[in-house]
């Protein structure tokens, strides 16, 4: 239970960081309203299912093949999270305030799916961060990853849905407020860097909990 609590807290921290998926949801919610935002959320997390399946198959194979290779993936993932954090800290604050053209709901869903399948933040989470909470002594690795992945999706639907509803309600302010977007970037950058440190240093502690 301690490990699950740590995992849930880290997952929420990462989900709340405005990455490509959140930016897509917010811009669509601002442009087309609450319903469009929720359709975008559904598409995003249909894409999450792809990451869950890929991680269940790939991480299991990696762990079975080579502990050294798995450790290398872990540290590369941690380094990439730190890189994302630094990029956020020095980013221009225009992503959340740009204008987008309205599109159909089927396209909203499809674009959301593609955005998250190609989302580096989600891929790094499933390949480098999530496996720190897996312990082979508790059962099949693939099954553990699926359970953790389902927790990710449930928390993601809640957090991204909140982004959609809030951004639709505050659409006018978001369009006029690059300062708010900049503050989100700074907070996001710090969270990414912190999670990169956790991914590099806390994996063994989480497994011992």
GITAQUI-V533996 format. One record per pair of residues at least 6 apart in sequence whose C-alpha atoms are under 7 Angstrom apart, sorted by the first residue. I is the first residue (numbers start at 1). GAP is how many residues later the second one is. D is the distance in whole Angstrom. If there is no record, write none. Layout:
((I & GAP & D) (I & GAP & D))
This chain:
((2 & 207 & 6) (3 & 130 & 7) (3 & 203 & 6) (3 & 206 & 6) (7 & 126 & 7) (11 & 141 & 7) (12 & 143 & 7) (15 & 141 & 6) (15 & 144 & 7) (16 & 143 & 7) (17 & 171 & 5) (18 & 170 & 6) (19 & 102 & 7) (20 & 99 & 6) (21 & 23 & 7) (21 & 94 & 6) (21 & 95 & 6) (22 & 138 & 7) (23 & 72 & 7) (23 & 73 & 6) (25 & 12 & 6) (25 & 15 & 6) (25 & 16 & 7) (25 & 139 & 6) (26 & 70 & 7) (26 & 137 & 7) (26 & 138 & 6) (26 & 141 & 6) (27 & 69 & 6) (28 & 8 & 6) (28 & 9 & 6) (29 & 7 & 6) (29 & 8 & 4) (29 & 135 & 6) (29 & 138 & 6) (29 & 139 & 5) (30 & 137 & 6) (30 & 138 & 5) (30 & 141 & 5) (31 & 69 & 6) (31 & 71 & 7) (32 & 70 & 6) (33 & 135 & 5) (34 & 130 & 6) (34 & 131 & 6) (34 & 134 & 5) (36 & 69 & 7) (37 & 127 & 5) (38 & 123 & 6) (38 & 126 & 6) (39 & 66 & 7) (39 & 69 & 6) (39 & 70 & 6) (40 & 68 & 5) (40 & 69 & 5) (40 & 72 & 5) (41 & 116 & 7) (41 & 119 & 6) (41 & 120 & 6) (42 & 67 & 7) (43 & 66 & 4) (43 & 67 & 6) (43 & 69 & 4) (43 & 70 & 4) (44 & 68 & 5) (44 & 69 & 5) (44 & 71 & 7) (44 & 72 & 5) (45 & 108 & 6) (46 & 67 & 6) (47 & 66 & 4) (47 & 67 & 7) (47 & 69 & 5) (47 & 70 & 5) (48 & 68 & 6) (48 & 69 & 7) (48 & 105 & 7) (50 & 67 & 7) (51 & 66 & 7) (51 & 72 & 7) (51 & 75 & 7) (52 & 94 & 6) (52 & 97 & 5) (55 & 71 & 6) (55 & 72 & 6) (56 & 86 & 4) (56 & 89 & 5) (56 & 90 & 6) (57 & 85 & 6) (59 & 68 & 7) (60 & 81 & 6) (60 & 82 & 6) (62 & 7 & 7) (62 & 8 & 6) (63 & 7 & 6) (73 & 55 & 6) (74 & 54 & 4) (74 & 125 & 7) (74 & 126 & 7) (75 & 125 & 6) (77 & 47 & 6) (77 & 51 & 5) (78 & 118 & 4) (78 & 119 & 7) (78 & 121 & 5) (78 & 122 & 6) (79 & 117 & 6) (81 & 111 & 5) (81 & 112 & 6) (81 & 114 & 7) (81 & 115 & 5) (82 & 110 & 6) (82 & 111 & 4) (82 & 114 & 5) (84 & 105 & 7) (84 & 108 & 6) (85 & 103 & 7) (85 & 104 & 4) (85 & 105 & 6) (85 & 107 & 5) (85 & 108 & 5) (86 & 103 & 6) (88 & 97 & 5) (88 & 98 & 6) (88 & 100 & 7) (88 & 101 & 5) (89 & 96 & 6) (89 & 97 & 5) (89 & 100 & 5) (93 & 85 & 6) (93 & 88 & 5) (93 & 89 & 5) (94 & 84 & 6) (96 & 85 & 6) (97 & 77 & 6) (97 & 78 & 5) (97 & 81 & 7) (129 & 70 & 5) (132 & 71 & 4) (132 & 74 & 7) (132 & 75 & 7) (133 & 70 & 7) (133 & 73 & 6) (133 & 74 & 6) (134 & 7 & 7) (134 & 10 & 6) (134 & 73 & 7) (135 & 72 & 6))
